[in-house]
Amino acid sequence: MVPIKRLVGVYRADGGMRGEFRYLIDHYLRGESCSLCDITHSPFRRKAAWDKSVAALDVPLIVLHLNELEPELADFVGGRAACVVAETDDDRVLLISKDELSALEGSVDRFFSLVRERLADYENF
């Protein structure tokens, strides 16, 4: 089994001032949201529970906006954002889908429980 070198959470939004502004408009005026944003952030900043849980994880976890993805990762994600991707030296695996993220209803604890469950499943495969 090839070990997972990192996890990448992909927001369904662009980063930067323009991307953040567009997300706020889409979120508050059109009712659109990013389920990963709901997990990582409160309305005004990143959740402290998120930072604490990331630090306690055995594998590196980063989060990126759509406009921050390298081309190969962007191709892999396609229209599946928000999602979490596991990367090895040779491959990428969709670890958590956008529907699964949505079902977590913004819960940091439920997110990390699912991550640990999926990592265990991967190691036992």
N, CA, C and O atoms as CSV, one atom per row, in Angstrom:
chain,resi,resn,atom,element,x,y,z
A,1,MET,N,N,0.835,-1.175,0.000
A,1,MET,CA,C,0.000,0.000,0.000
A,1,MET,C,C,0.879,1.237,0.000
A,1,MET,O,O,1.838,1.336,0.765
A,2,VAL,N,N,0.540,2.173,-0.863
A,2,VAL,CA,C,1.263,3.434,-0.957
A,2,VAL,C,C,0.693,4.390,0.094
A,2,VAL,O,O,-0.516,4.619,0.118
A,3,PRO,N,N,1.539,4.950,0.961
A,3,PRO,CA,C,1.015,5.821,2.023
A,3,PRO,C,C,0.474,7.146,1.477
A,3,PRO,O,O,0.943,7.661,0.462
A,4,ILE,N,N,-0.512,7.669,2.173
A,4,ILE,CA,C,-1.051,8.981,1.836
A,4,ILE,C,C,-0.053,10.033,2.308
A,4,ILE,O,O,0.346,10.042,3.473
A,5,LYS,N,N,0.345,10.913,1.404
A,5,LYS,CA,C,1.317,11.946,1.774
A,5,LYS,C,C,0.648,13.215,2.270
A,5,LYS,O,O,1.223,13.938,3.084
A,6,ARG,N,N,-0.576,13.503,1.787
A,6,ARG,CA,C,-1.314,14.655,2.304
A,6,ARG,C,C,-2.771,14.567,1.884
A,6,ARG,O,O,-3.135,13.865,0.941
A,7,LEU,N,N,-3.592,15.308,2.622
A,7,LEU,CA,C,-5.001,15.477,2.283
A,7,LEU,C,C,-5.188,16.914,1.825
A,7,LEU,O,O,-4.595,17.842,2.373
A,8,VAL,N,N,-6.023,17.076,0.812
A,8,VAL,CA,C,-6.306,18.412,0.296
A,8,VAL,C,C,-7.819,18.619,0.331
A,8,VAL,O,O,-8.573,17.940,-0.366
A,9,GLY,N,N,-8.237,19.563,1.150
A,9,GLY,CA,C,-9.632,19.980,1.136
A,9,GLY,C,C,-9.778,21.053,0.080
A,9,GLY,O,O,-8.996,22.003,0.039
A,10,VAL,N,N,-10.776,20.907,-0.775
A,10,VAL,CA,C,-10.974,21.863,-1.872
A,10,VAL,C,C,-12.295,22.591,-1.661
A,10,VAL,O,O,-13.369,21.989,-1.677
A,11,TYR,N,N,-12.188,23.894,-1.464
A,11,TYR,CA,C,-13.379,24.729,-1.342
A,11,TYR,C,C,-14.074,24.867,-2.690
A,11,TYR,O,O,-13.435,24.777,-3.738
A,12,ARG,N,N,-15.373,25.084,-2.659
A,12,ARG,CA,C,-16.121,25.359,-3.892
A,12,ARG,C,C,-16.230,26.877,-4.042
A,12,ARG,O,O,-17.323,27.440,-4.104
A,13,ALA,N,N,-15.073,27.512,-4.099
A,13,ALA,CA,C,-14.987,28.968,-4.199
A,13,ALA,C,C,-13.559,29.340,-4.578
A,13,ALA,O,O,-12.619,28.581,-4.341
A,14,ASP,N,N,-13.416,30.508,-5.162
A,14,ASP,CA,C,-12.091,31.048,-5.448
A,14,ASP,C,C,-11.587,31.810,-4.229
A,14,ASP,O,O,-12.374,32.325,-3.434
A,15,GLY,N,N,-10.274,31.875,-4.094
A,15,GLY,CA,C,-9.658,32.638,-3.022
A,15,GLY,C,C,-9.370,34.059,-3.454
A,15,GLY,O,O,-9.664,34.448,-4.585
A,16,GLY,N,N,-8.800,34.824,-2.561
A,16,GLY,CA,C,-8.481,36.219,-2.842
A,16,GLY,C,C,-9.669,37.116,-2.555
A,16,GLY,O,O,-10.773,36.636,-2.295
A,17,MET,N,N,-9.445,38.400,-2.601
A,17,MET,CA,C,-10.497,39.374,-2.284
A,17,MET,C,C,-11.702,39.234,-3.221
A,17,MET,O,O,-12.847,39.243,-2.771
A,18,ARG,N,N,-11.440,39.106,-4.496
A,18,ARG,CA,C,-12.534,38.980,-5.468
A,18,ARG,C,C,-13.326,37.694,-5.234
A,18,ARG,O,O,-14.557,37.704,-5.264
A,19,GLY,N,N,-12.621,36.595,-5.001
A,19,GLY,CA,C,-13.283,35.321,-4.759
A,19,GLY,C,C,-14.096,35.324,-3.479
A,19,GLY,O,O,-15.207,34.795,-3.438
A,20,GLU,N,N,-13.536,35.926,-2.425
A,20,GLU,CA,C,-14.262,36.014,-1.159
A,20,GLU,C,C,-15.509,36.875,-1.298
A,20,GLU,O,O,-16.570,36.531,-0.778
A,21,PHE,N,N,-15.379,37.986,-1.996
A,21,PHE,CA,C,-16.522,38.868,-2.211
A,21,PHE,C,C,-17.610,38.155,-3.010
A,21,PHE,O,O,-18.792,38.236,-2.675
A,22,ARG,N,N,-17.208,37.467,-4.054
A,22,ARG,CA,C,-18.175,36.722,-4.883
A,22,ARG,C,C,-18.860,35.638,-4.061
A,22,ARG,O,O,-20.067,35.432,-4.183
A,23,TYR,N,N,-18.087,34.941,-3.217
A,23,TYR,CA,C,-18.679,33.904,-2.379
A,23,TYR,C,C,-19.720,34.500,-1.438
A,23,TYR,O,O,-20.801,33.935,-1.274
A,24,LEU,N,N,-19.403,35.637,-0.817
A,24,LEU,CA,C,-20.353,36.272,0.095
A,24,LEU,C,C,-21.648,36.643,-0.617
A,24,LEU,O,O,-22.735,36.436,-0.078
A,25,ILE,N,N,-21.539,37.184,-1.812
A,25,ILE,CA,C,-22.733,37.524,-2.596
A,25,ILE,C,C,-23.524,36.266,-2.919
A,25,ILE,O,O,-24.737,36.222,-2.709
A,26,ASP,N,N,-22.843,35.239,-3.430
A,26,ASP,CA,C,-23.530,33.988,-3.766
A,26,ASP,C,C,-24.161,33.350,-2.534
A,26,ASP,O,O,-25.254,32.788,-2.607
A,27,HIS,N,N,-23.470,33.440,-1.409
A,27,HIS,CA,C,-23.954,32.810,-0.182
A,27,HIS,C,C,-25.164,33.550,0.397
A,27,HIS,O,O,-26.190,32.936,0.688
A,28,TYR,N,N,-25.043,34.832,0.559
A,28,TYR,CA,C,-26.098,35.584,1.244
A,28,TYR,C,C,-27.233,36.046,0.328
A,28,TYR,O,O,-28.358,36.222,0.795
A,29,LEU,N,N,-26.968,36.244,-0.944
A,29,LEU,CA,C,-28.028,36.705,-1.836
A,29,LEU,C,C,-28.652,35.588,-2.663
A,29,LEU,O,O,-29.821,35.671,-3.041
A,30,ARG,N,N,-27.878,34.544,-2.944
A,30,ARG,CA,C,-28.388,33.460,-3.787
A,30,ARG,C,C,-28.567,32.151,-3.039
A,30,ARG,O,O,-29.072,31.176,-3.595
A,31,GLY,N,N,-28.151,32.127,-1.768
A,31,GLY,CA,C,-28.326,30.920,-0.966
A,31,GLY,C,C,-27.373,29.795,-1.308
A,31,GLY,O,O,-27.592,28.660,-0.884
A,32,GLU,N,N,-26.312,30.077,-2.069
A,32,GLU,CA,C,-25.327,29.056,-2.411
A,32,GLU,C,C,-24.292,28.981,-1.292
A,32,GLU,O,O,-24.009,29.969,-0.615
A,33,SER,N,N,-23.742,27.800,-1.120
A,33,SER,CA,C,-22.728,27.672,-0.076
A,33,SER,C,C,-21.689,26.635,-0.469
A,33,SER,O,O,-21.828,25.910,-1.454
A,34,CYS,N,N,-20.654,26.598,0.339
A,34,CYS,CA,C,-19.593,25.606,0.210
A,34,CYS,C,C,-19.585,24.824,1.512
A,34,CYS,O,O,-19.319,25.387,2.574
A,35,SER,N,N,-19.874,23.541,1.438
A,35,SER,CA,C,-19.979,22.732,2.657
A,35,SER,C,C,-18.651,22.648,3.410
A,35,SER,O,O,-18.651,22.513,4.634
A,36,LEU,N,N,-17.519,22.727,2.703
A,36,LEU,CA,C,-16.228,22.724,3.397
A,36,LEU,C,C,-16.012,24.058,4.119
A,36,LEU,O,O,-15.461,24.081,5.219
A,37,CYS,N,N,-16.439,25.159,3.512
A,37,CYS,CA,C,-16.371,26.464,4.181
A,37,CYS,C,C,-17.183,26.431,5.478
A,37,CYS,O,O,-16.758,26.973,6.498
A,38,ASP,N,N,-18.340,25.800,5.431
A,38,ASP,CA,C,-19.192,25.708,6.624
A,38,ASP,C,C,-18.502,24.934,7.745
A,38,ASP,O,O,-18.740,25.198,8.923
A,39,ILE,N,N,-17.660,23.993,7.385
A,39,ILE,CA,C,-16.936,23.192,8.382
A,39,ILE,C,C,-15.738,23.958,8.927
A,39,ILE,O,O,-15.484,23.924,10.131
A,40,THR,N,N,-15.008,24.640,8.075
A,40,THR,CA,C,-13.760,25.283,8.491
A,40,THR,C,C,-13.939,26.670,9.092
A,40,THR,O,O,-13.101,27.119,9.874
A,41,HIS,N,N,-15.025,27.354,8.735
A,41,HIS,CA,C,-15.174,28.755,9.130
A,41,HIS,C,C,-16.501,29.045,9.812
A,41,HIS,O,O,-17.536,28.464,9.485
A,42,SER,N,N,-16.439,29.960,10.770
A,42,SER,CA,C,-17.645,30.587,11.307
A,42,SER,C,C,-17.937,31.746,10.351
A,42,SER,O,O,-17.194,31.935,9.387
A,43,PRO,N,N,-18.981,32.515,10.584
A,43,PRO,CA,C,-19.259,33.609,9.648
A,43,PRO,C,C,-18.115,34.616,9.482
A,43,PRO,O,O,-18.032,35.287,8.453
A,44,PHE,N,N,-17.236,34.730,10.480
A,44,PHE,CA,C,-16.228,35.784,10.401
A,44,PHE,C,C,-14.780,35.314,10.365
A,44,PHE,O,O,-13.896,36.087,9.997
A,45,ARG,N,N,-14.521,34.071,10.738
A,45,ARG,CA,C,-13.129,33.603,10.756
A,45,ARG,C,C,-13.083,32.078,10.812
A,45,ARG,O,O,-14.109,31.408,10.930
A,46,ARG,N,N,-11.864,31.553,10.723
A,46,ARG,CA,C,-11.689,30.106,10.793
A,46,ARG,C,C,-11.975,29.629,12.214
A,46,ARG,O,O,-11.658,30.312,13.188
A,47,LYS,N,N,-12.578,28.449,12.315
A,47,LYS,CA,C,-12.934,27.886,13.613
A,47,LYS,C,C,-11.687,27.385,14.340
A,47,LYS,O,O,-10.844,26.713,13.746
A,48,ALA,N,N,-11.574,27.713,15.620
A,48,ALA,CA,C,-10.447,27.258,16.438
A,48,ALA,C,C,-10.427,25.735,16.518
A,48,ALA,O,O,-9.354,25.132,16.531
A,49,ALA,N,N,-11.590,25.112,16.572
A,49,ALA,CA,C,-11.663,23.647,16.624
A,49,ALA,C,C,-11.069,23.026,15.364
A,49,ALA,O,O,-10.501,21.935,15.419
A,50,TRP,N,N,-11.197,23.714,14.228
A,50,TRP,CA,C,-10.610,23.230,12.976
A,50,TRP,C,C,-9.089,23.207,13.103
A,50,TRP,O,O,-8.455,22.189,12.829
A,51,ASP,N,N,-8.512,24.319,13.515
A,51,ASP,CA,C,-7.051,24.409,13.637
A,51,ASP,C,C,-6.513,23.359,14.606
A,51,ASP,O,O,-5.496,22.722,14.328
A,52,LYS,N,N,-7.178,23.178,15.722
A,52,LYS,CA,C,-6.750,22.197,16.724
A,52,LYS,C,C,-6.808,20.779,16.157
A,52,LYS,O,O,-5.899,19.982,16.389
A,53,SER,N,N,-7.853,20.467,15.428
A,53,SER,CA,C,-8.021,19.126,14.863
A,53,SER,C,C,-7.035,18.851,13.734
A,53,SER,O,O,-6.539,17.732,13.603
A,54,VAL,N,N,-6.750,19.857,12.922
A,54,VAL,CA,C,-5.750,19.698,11.855
A,54,VAL,C,C,-4.390,19.388,12.477
A,54,VAL,O,O,-3.674,18.510,11.997
A,55,ALA,N,N,-4.036,20.101,13.537
A,55,ALA,CA,C,-2.740,19.896,14.193
A,55,ALA,C,C,-2.618,18.501,14.797
A,55,ALA,O,O,-1.513,17.969,14.897
A,56,ALA,N,N,-3.733,17.904,15.199
A,56,ALA,CA,C,-3.710,16.583,15.835
A,56,ALA,C,C,-3.758,15.437,14.826
A,56,ALA,O,O,-3.580,14.280,15.209
A,57,LEU,N,N,-3.993,15.729,13.560
A,57,LEU,CA,C,-4.104,14.692,12.536
A,57,LEU,C,C,-2.727,14.133,12.195
A,57,LEU,O,O,-1.738,14.866,12.202
A,58,ASP,N,N,-2.661,12.846,11.897
A,58,ASP,CA,C,-1.383,12.187,11.601
A,58,ASP,C,C,-0.869,12.439,10.186
A,58,ASP,O,O,0.286,12.140,9.883
A,59,VAL,N,N,-1.704,12.977,9.337
A,59,VAL,CA,C,-1.308,13.254,7.961
A,59,VAL,C,C,-1.562,14.740,7.689
A,59,VAL,O,O,-2.555,15.287,8.169
A,60,PRO,N,N,-0.686,15.400,6.932
A,60,PRO,CA,C,-0.906,16.814,6.645
A,60,PRO,C,C,-2.229,17.043,5.912
A,60,PRO,O,O,-2.598,16.282,5.018
A,61,LEU,N,N,-2.924,18.092,6.302
A,61,LEU,CA,C,-4.185,18.485,5.671
A,61,LEU,C,C,-4.106,19.965,5.346
A,61,LEU,O,O,-3.907,20.804,6.225
A,62,ILE,N,N,-4.266,20.270,4.056
A,62,ILE,CA,C,-4.324,21.662,3.627
A,62,ILE,C,C,-5.674,21.898,2.973
A,62,ILE,O,O,-6.328,20.956,2.524
A,63,VAL,N,N,-6.086,23.147,2.921
A,63,VAL,CA,C,-7.306,23.508,2.206
A,63,VAL,C,C,-6.944,24.542,1.152
A,63,VAL,O,O,-6.160,25.459,1.398
A,64,LEU,N,N,-7.531,24.377,-0.022
A,64,LEU,CA,C,-7.248,25.259,-1.148
A,64,LEU,C,C,-8.543,25.694,-1.815
A,64,LEU,O,O,-9.536,24.967,-1.809
A,65,HIS,N,N,-8.516,26.882,-2.387
A,65,HIS,CA,C,-9.616,27.375,-3.198
A,65,HIS,C,C,-9.420,26.877,-4.631
A,65,HIS,O,O,-8.327,26.450,-5.004
A,66,LEU,N,N,-10.476,26.936,-5.418
A,66,LEU,CA,C,-10.408,26.440,-6.792
A,66,LEU,C,C,-9.303,27.109,-7.604
A,66,LEU,O,O,-8.617,26.444,-8.381
A,67,ASN,N,N,-9.126,28.405,-7.434
A,67,ASN,CA,C,-8.104,29.112,-8.211
A,67,ASN,C,C,-6.690,28.920,-7.668
A,67,ASN,O,O,-5.742,29.494,-8.204
A,68,GLU,N,N,-6.538,28.126,-6.619
A,68,GLU,CA,C,-5.225,27.841,-6.052
A,68,GLU,C,C,-4.729,26.433,-6.408
A,68,GLU,O,O,-3.617,26.057,-6.038
A,69,LEU,N,N,-5.544,25.662,-7.117
A,69,LEU,CA,C,-5.189,24.277,-7.430
A,69,LEU,C,C,-4.188,24.207,-8.562
A,69,LEU,O,O,-4.284,24.954,-9.536
A,70,GLU,N,N,-3.224,23.303,-8.433
A,70,GLU,CA,C,-2.329,23.026,-9.547
A,70,GLU,C,C,-3.168,22.358,-10.640
A,70,GLU,O,O,-4.182,21.730,-10.333
A,71,PRO,N,N,-2.768,22.480,-11.899
A,71,PRO,CA,C,-3.603,21.992,-12.999
A,71,PRO,C,C,-4.012,20.519,-12.887
A,71,PRO,O,O,-5.157,20.178,-13.186
A,72,GLU,N,N,-3.105,19.650,-12.464
A,72,GLU,CA,C,-3.433,18.223,-12.373
A,72,GLU,C,C,-4.493,17.964,-11.302
A,72,GLU,O,O,-5.393,17.148,-11.501
A,73,LEU,N,N,-4.385,18.655,-10.176
A,73,LEU,CA,C,-5.375,18.505,-9.116
A,73,LEU,C,C,-6.708,19.100,-9.556
A,73,LEU,O,O,-7.762,18.528,-9.276
A,74,ALA,N,N,-6.674,20.236,-10.238
A,74,ALA,CA,C,-7.904,20.851,-10.755
A,74,ALA,C,C,-8.610,19.904,-11.720
A,74,ALA,O,O,-9.835,19.784,-11.688
A,75,ASP,N,N,-7.849,19.234,-12.572
A,75,ASP,CA,C,-8.430,18.257,-13.498
A,75,ASP,C,C,-9.061,17.094,-12.743
A,75,ASP,O,O,-10.143,16.629,-13.104
A,76,PHE,N,N,-8.387,16.624,-11.695
A,76,PHE,CA,C,-8.911,15.508,-10.911
A,76,PHE,C,C,-10.211,15.906,-10.214
A,76,PHE,O,O,-11.182,15.150,-10.231
A,77,VAL,N,N,-10.232,17.081,-9.609
A,77,VAL,CA,C,-11.411,17.539,-8.877
A,77,VAL,C,C,-12.566,17.806,-9.835
A,77,VAL,O,O,-13.705,17.436,-9.550
A,78,GLY,N,N,-12.284,18.444,-10.963
A,78,GLY,CA,C,-13.347,18.759,-11.912
A,78,GLY,C,C,-14.476,19.513,-11.237
A,78,GLY,O,O,-14.237,20.514,-10.562
A,79,GLY,N,N,-15.701,19.046,-11.411
A,79,GLY,CA,C,-16.870,19.673,-10.810
A,79,GLY,C,C,-17.255,19.076,-9.475
A,79,GLY,O,O,-18.387,19.256,-9.026
A,80,ARG,N,N,-16.342,18.371,-8.829
A,80,ARG,CA,C,-16.684,17.671,-7.579
A,80,ARG,C,C,-16.440,18.475,-6.305
A,80,ARG,O,O,-16.663,17.959,-5.210
A,81,ALA,N,N,-15.990,19.722,-6.417
A,81,ALA,CA,C,-15.748,20.534,-5.215
A,81,ALA,C,C,-17.102,20.953,-4.630
A,81,ALA,O,O,-18.073,21.154,-5.360
A,82,ALA,N,N,-17.144,21.074,-3.371
A,82,ALA,CA,C,-16.187,20.920,-2.306
A,82,ALA,C,C,-15.950,19.428,-2.058
A,82,ALA,O,O,-16.866,18.612,-2.163
A,83,CYS,N,N,-14.706,19.095,-1.729
A,83,CYS,CA,C,-14.357,17.702,-1.500
A,83,CYS,C,C,-13.031,17.630,-0.755
A,83,CYS,O,O,-12.374,18.643,-0.515
A,84,VAL,N,N,-12.659,16.406,-0.395
A,84,VAL,CA,C,-11.345,16.159,0.203
A,84,VAL,C,C,-10.679,15.075,-0.628
A,84,VAL,O,O,-11.260,14.021,-0.884
A,85,VAL,N,N,-9.459,15.351,-1.041
A,85,VAL,CA,C,-8.675,14.450,-1.877
A,85,VAL,C,C,-7.488,13.938,-1.071
A,85,VAL,O,O,-6.814,14.710,-0.389
A,86,ALA,N,N,-7.236,12.641,-1.151
A,86,ALA,CA,C,-6.032,12.043,-0.561
A,86,ALA,C,C,-5.003,11.892,-1.667
A,86,ALA,O,O,-5.311,11.382,-2.744
A,87,GLU,N,N,-3.778,12.337,-1.403
A,87,GLU,CA,C,-2.713,12.237,-2.390
A,87,GLU,C,C,-1.621,11.301,-1.904
A,87,GLU,O,O,-1.191,11.366,-0.753
A,88,THR,N,N,-1.179,10.429,-2.803
A,88,THR,CA,C,-0.010,9.600,-2.565
A,88,THR,C,C,1.068,10.079,-3.538
A,88,THR,O,O,0.850,11.037,-4.279
A,89,ASP,N,N,2.207,9.432,-3.541
A,89,ASP,CA,C,3.237,9.801,-4.508
A,89,ASP,C,C,2.803,9.489,-5.938
A,89,ASP,O,O,3.294,10.109,-6.881
A,90,ASP,N,N,1.883,8.529,-6.107
A,90,ASP,CA,C,1.509,8.054,-7.436
A,90,ASP,C,C,0.096,8.392,-7.878
A,90,ASP,O,O,-0.206,8.306,-9.069
A,91,ASP,N,N,-0.776,8.772,-6.957
A,91,ASP,CA,C,-2.191,8.801,-7.295
A,91,ASP,C,C,-2.948,9.801,-6.424
A,91,ASP,O,O,-2.415,10.361,-5.466
A,92,ARG,N,N,-4.187,9.996,-6.790
A,92,ARG,CA,C,-5.135,10.784,-5.997
A,92,ARG,C,C,-6.411,9.961,-5.839
A,92,ARG,O,O,-6.818,9.228,-6.740
A,93,VAL,N,N,-7.032,10.104,-4.661
A,93,VAL,CA,C,-8.263,9.390,-4.355
A,93,VAL,C,C,-9.244,10.392,-3.766
A,93,VAL,O,O,-8.877,11.193,-2.907
A,94,LEU,N,N,-10.491,10.350,-4.225
A,94,LEU,CA,C,-11.517,11.183,-3.618
A,94,LEU,C,C,-11.859,10.559,-2.275
A,94,LEU,O,O,-12.463,9.488,-2.219
A,95,LEU,N,N,-11.477,11.222,-1.201
A,95,LEU,CA,C,-11.672,10.683,0.141
A,95,LEU,C,C,-13.059,11.014,0.679
A,95,LEU,O,O,-13.708,10.167,1.294
A,96,ILE,N,N,-13.517,12.249,0.447
A,96,ILE,CA,C,-14.836,12.678,0.919
A,96,ILE,C,C,-15.474,13.527,-0.185
A,96,ILE,O,O,-14.877,14.490,-0.664
A,97,SER,N,N,-16.679,13.159,-0.573
A,97,SER,CA,C,-17.385,13.856,-1.647
A,97,SER,C,C,-18.111,15.097,-1.132
A,97,SER,O,O,-18.233,15.298,0.076
A,98,LYS,N,N,-18.585,15.916,-2.052
A,98,LYS,CA,C,-19.323,17.121,-1.660
A,98,LYS,C,C,-20.618,16.768,-0.946
A,98,LYS,O,O,-21.013,17.475,-0.019
A,99,ASP,N,N,-21.289,15.699,-1.349
A,99,ASP,CA,C,-22.520,15.291,-0.665
A,99,ASP,C,C,-22.226,14.834,0.764
A,99,ASP,O,O,-22.993,15.119,1.684
A,100,GLU,N,N,-21.121,14.128,0.941
A,100,GLU,CA,C,-20.742,13.683,2.284
A,100,GLU,C,C,-20.370,14.870,3.168
A,100,GLU,O,O,-20.702,14.892,4.353
A,101,LEU,N,N,-19.683,15.855,2.596
A,101,LEU,CA,C,-19.355,17.067,3.359
A,101,LEU,C,C,-20.622,17.806,3.761
A,101,LEU,O,O,-20.746,18.275,4.892
A,102,SER,N,N,-21.542,17.904,2.846
A,102,SER,CA,C,-22.800,18.583,3.131
A,102,SER,C,C,-23.561,17.907,4.274
A,102,SER,O,O,-24.163,18.581,5.110
A,103,ALA,N,N,-23.529,16.592,4.303
A,103,ALA,CA,C,-24.233,15.833,5.342
A,103,ALA,C,C,-23.645,16.075,6.739
A,103,ALA,O,O,-24.300,15.788,7.741
A,104,LEU,N,N,-22.433,16.592,6.810
A,104,LEU,CA,C,-21.798,16.857,8.109
A,104,LEU,C,C,-22.333,18.129,8.766
A,104,LEU,O,O,-22.062,18.382,9.940
A,105,GLU,N,N,-23.082,18.920,8.021
A,105,GLU,CA,C,-23.761,20.100,8.540
A,105,GLU,C,C,-22.845,21.050,9.311
A,105,GLU,O,O,-23.231,21.582,10.352
A,106,GLY,N,N,-21.635,21.260,8.798
A,106,GLY,CA,C,-20.713,22.227,9.392
A,106,GLY,C,C,-19.971,21.760,10.625
A,106,GLY,O,O,-19.283,22.557,11.260
A,107,SER,N,N,-20.090,20.494,10.982
A,107,SER,CA,C,-19.481,19.989,12.206
A,107,SER,C,C,-18.009,19.612,12.013
A,107,SER,O,O,-17.680,18.734,11.216
A,108,VAL,N,N,-17.144,20.285,12.749
A,108,VAL,CA,C,-15.720,19.965,12.720
A,108,VAL,C,C,-15.493,18.556,13.280
A,108,VAL,O,O,-14.733,17.777,12.705
A,109,ASP,N,N,-16.141,18.232,14.386
A,109,ASP,CA,C,-15.958,16.911,15.007
A,109,ASP,C,C,-16.385,15.787,14.076
A,109,ASP,O,O,-15.678,14.788,13.943
A,110,ARG,N,N,-17.524,15.940,13.438
A,110,ARG,CA,C,-17.995,14.906,12.519
A,110,ARG,C,C,-17.076,14.790,11.303
A,110,ARG,O,O,-16.855,13.692,10.793
A,111,PHE,N,N,-16.544,15.916,10.842
A,111,PHE,CA,C,-15.610,15.899,9.722
A,111,PHE,C,C,-14.383,15.058,10.062
A,111,PHE,O,O,-14.004,14.173,9.295
A,112,PHE,N,N,-13.767,15.329,11.200
A,112,PHE,CA,C,-12.539,14.610,11.541
A,112,PHE,C,C,-12.806,13.150,11.901
A,112,PHE,O,O,-11.935,12.302,11.708
A,113,SER,N,N,-13.970,12.852,12.410
A,113,SER,CA,C,-14.339,11.441,12.619
A,113,SER,C,C,-14.404,10.722,11.285
A,113,SER,O,O,-13.917,9.600,11.155
A,114,LEU,N,N,-15.007,11.366,10.293
A,114,LEU,CA,C,-15.095,10.759,8.966
A,114,LEU,C,C,-13.712,10.634,8.326
A,114,LEU,O,O,-13.410,9.615,7.705
A,115,VAL,N,N,-12.878,11.653,8.471
A,115,VAL,CA,C,-11.512,11.587,7.926
A,115,VAL,C,C,-10.766,10.407,8.532
A,115,VAL,O,O,-10.155,9.621,7.807
A,116,ARG,N,N,-10.809,10.275,9.855
A,116,ARG,CA,C,-10.096,9.158,10.511
A,116,ARG,C,C,-10.660,7.809,10.062
A,116,ARG,O,O,-9.904,6.859,9.860
A,117,GLU,N,N,-11.965,7.720,9.908
A,117,GLU,CA,C,-12.594,6.479,9.426
A,117,GLU,C,C,-12.116,6.138,8.017
A,117,GLU,O,O,-11.777,4.988,7.735
A,118,ARG,N,N,-12.090,7.133,7.134
A,118,ARG,CA,C,-11.656,6.895,5.752
A,118,ARG,C,C,-10.176,6.558,5.678
A,118,ARG,O,O,-9.776,5.717,4.873
A,119,LEU,N,N,-9.361,7.195,6.498
A,119,LEU,CA,C,-7.940,6.870,6.517
A,119,LEU,C,C,-7.719,5.441,6.990
A,119,LEU,O,O,-6.870,4.736,6.443
A,120,ALA,N,N,-8.459,5.008,7.985
A,120,ALA,CA,C,-8.363,3.632,8.477
A,120,ALA,C,C,-8.809,2.656,7.397
A,120,ALA,O,O,-8.182,1.615,7.201
A,121,ASP,N,N,-9.893,2.988,6.693
A,121,ASP,CA,C,-10.366,2.130,5.606
A,121,ASP,C,C,-9.300,2.012,4.515
A,121,ASP,O,O,-9.078,0.928,3.977
A,122,TYR,N,N,-8.640,3.131,4.189
A,122,TYR,CA,C,-7.600,3.140,3.171
A,122,TYR,C,C,-6.430,2.261,3.576
A,122,TYR,O,O,-5.912,1.491,2.767
A,123,GLU,N,N,-6.014,2.379,4.833
A,123,GLU,CA,C,-4.880,1.600,5.322
A,123,GLU,C,C,-5.200,0.114,5.363
A,123,GLU,O,O,-4.301,-0.714,5.219
A,124,ASN,N,N,-6.466,-0.236,5.556
A,124,ASN,CA,C,-6.865,-1.647,5.628
A,124,ASN,C,C,-7.248,-2.237,4.279
A,124,ASN,O,O,-7.584,-3.418,4.195
A,125,PHE,N,N,-7.203,-1.429,3.223
A,125,PHE,CA,C,-7.614,-1.891,1.900
A,125,PHE,C,C,-6.585,-2.799,1.297
A,125,PHE,O,O,-6.767,-3.284,0.181
